[in-house]
């Protein structure tokens, strides 16, 4: 799961080794947070408030943790891409 998130975050980006480490950490922390909280809500993809909360957690996390200025222009795009992926893969997540 982390590798998928990482790959989505670095797609079409030229990044340094230092940035790569920071992005890997951001991907891991984001997944941990969502799996521990938001994804545990029954039918989270069907609830407007929960989907909005997941979308906000993703965008806020990326905004705070992705390297600047590499990602300053497309955080919202990357967040939406991840949200759509998570909605498909974790719709019925119950760890």
N, C-alpha and C positions, 0 to 999 in steps of 0.2 A: 504494500500500500504506500509506504513512504517513497519508494522508488518511482511509482506512478506519479505521485504528487511532485516530486523533485523534477521528473522529466517534463511535466507540464509547465513548471515554473521556469525551466531553463530553455524551453523550446524557442528557437530563433533568437537566442541571446548569446552575446559574446561575453563570457564571464571569466574572472581570474580565479585562481585556486583558493584565495582567501574568501572570495564571494561564494564559491562553490560550497565551502564549509558552512558558511552562514546560512545559505539556502537550504542545505541538508538539515541543519538544526531547526530552522523555521518549519520545514515540512514535517519533521518528527513531532515537534511541539504542537503544531496545529492538529495533527491527527490524534495525538494523545488527548488533547483538550476536547475535541469533538466526540471521540469515542467514550470519554468519561462522563460527558454531560449531554450535549444536544442530541447525539445519535441514540441515546437510551430512551428518549421520549417515544412512546408508542405512536406509530404512524406519523412521524415528524414531517414527512414530505407532504402530508395532506392538511396540515394546520398552518394557517397564514402567519400567525405570530411566531411559531417555531421556525418556519422556513425563513422568515425575516431575520430572526435571531441568528440562525446559522449563517446566513449571508453576511450579516454584520460582523460576526465573530471572525469569519474568513477574511473579509476586507480589512478589518482593524488589525488583525494579526499580520497580514502581509504588509500593510502600511508601516507598521512598527518594526518589522523584522527583516524585510528584504533590503538588500544593499541600495543605498542612495548614492548617486543619481541613476544607477542602472535601471531601476524600476519605477522612477518617479512618474513616468508617463502612462504606464499600463497596469497599475495595481488593480484598478477596477475591472479591467478586461481579464486579468489572471484570476481574480477572485470569482468572477462570473463563470469562467471556465471550470474552476475547481468545484464551485457549487453545483453545477450541472452534472459533473462527474460523480460527486458524492451523492447526489440525489438518486442517481442510477444505482451506484454500487452499495450504498448504505441505507437504502429506503427501509429495509427490514432488519436493521442491525439491532441486536440485543445481546450484548456481551455480559 
